[in-house]
Amino acid sequence: MNQTLIQEILEVVEQAAIASAKLTGLGQKDEADAAAVEAMRLRMGKIEMKGKIVIGEGERDEAPMLYIGEEVGSGSGPGVDFAVDPCEGTNLCANNQRGSMAVLAASDTGGLFNAPDFYMNKLAAPPAAKGKVDIRNSATENLKILSECLDLSIDELTVVVMDRTRHKDLIKEIRGCGAKVQPISDGDVQAAIACGFAGTGTHCLMGIGAAPEGVISAAAMRALGGHFQGQLVYDPAIAQTSEWADYTKEGNIKRLNEMGITDIDKIYEANELASGENVVFAGSGITDGLLFDGVKFERDCVRTSSLLISTLDSTARFTNTVHIKDGAKSISL
């Protein structure tokens, strides 16, 4: 991992965002996802590295998705593991709603937790609350701690929660404490990262979302010095999703054991989910969002807005890029 490679990683998410954005608002979520996947794969293939997808879009027989175990890059150079979500928030993209983006996390070989395609209970909070809030606590306890850490009253706090049936009691508890709830339909990666920056209006992320996205969030929050914890969810009665309608708790436990996960109730810290010496997060907006704008198509150029967070130099770079079209005659500032 080096600065040159990191710049190329930024271009990977930019190209994926542009490819998806061409289908924004057309109601074609699968097509938008596939376009982002192909763009991401194509740009990765030009990087001098021995890359490997450890968290991807599917298994080997589900091409054209970037499958788990797929080798990417030139085949020579540094070893890099990737967790990718080429179009996070496919529904958001399809419906031209806020918050869709192309994201990935990268680390030295072996530096990212190979999260199974399960659900994960998550807790993200600002750096001031790192190691003080705890996912084992109730929402009420964590809100009191967060209030003290940020020197804000509880009624000044905003907590992002995925708008799901399983969170009915959680939302009720948060509001019962006086804190504000911001429900989101999709895309909890951006919400988690927003907790790492003051001034976003987002103070905490609570609740259950997808485990692979939890690893990507953890990588970003580790680099920002924020708080992130995750715990795998394997009980369909807790996940409350139609996707697990035919699954059983016992069957899911067996699946985890077969993947080598024997401590099924383990609580993972950010530095365990993203444990590599060098960790990078890259995200580029497909639609406008909290942290950056979506792709803008103009006559002579395409504009992207991105965020690159790296432990290599302890930086968070917000980047606006102008992609100049062939034959461009006039590019505005």
Buried (B, 14 or more C-beta within 10 A) or exposed (E): BEEEBBEBBBBBBBBBBBBBBBBBEEEBBEBBBBBBBBBBBEBBEEBBBBBBBBBBBBEEEEEEBBBBEBEBBEEEBBBBBBBBBBBBBBBBBBBBBBBBBBBBBBBBBEBBBBBBBBBBBBBBBBBBBBEBBBBEBEBBEBBBBBBEBBEBEBEEBBBBBBEBEBBEEBBEBBEEBEBBBBEBBBBBBBBBBBBBBEEBEBBBBBBBBBBBBBBBBBBBBBBBBBBBBBBBBBBBEBBBBEEBEEBEBEEBBEBBEEEEBEEBEEBBBBBBBBBBEBBBBBBBBBBBBBBBBBBBEBEBBBBBBBBBBBBBEEEBBEBEBBBEBEEEEEEEE
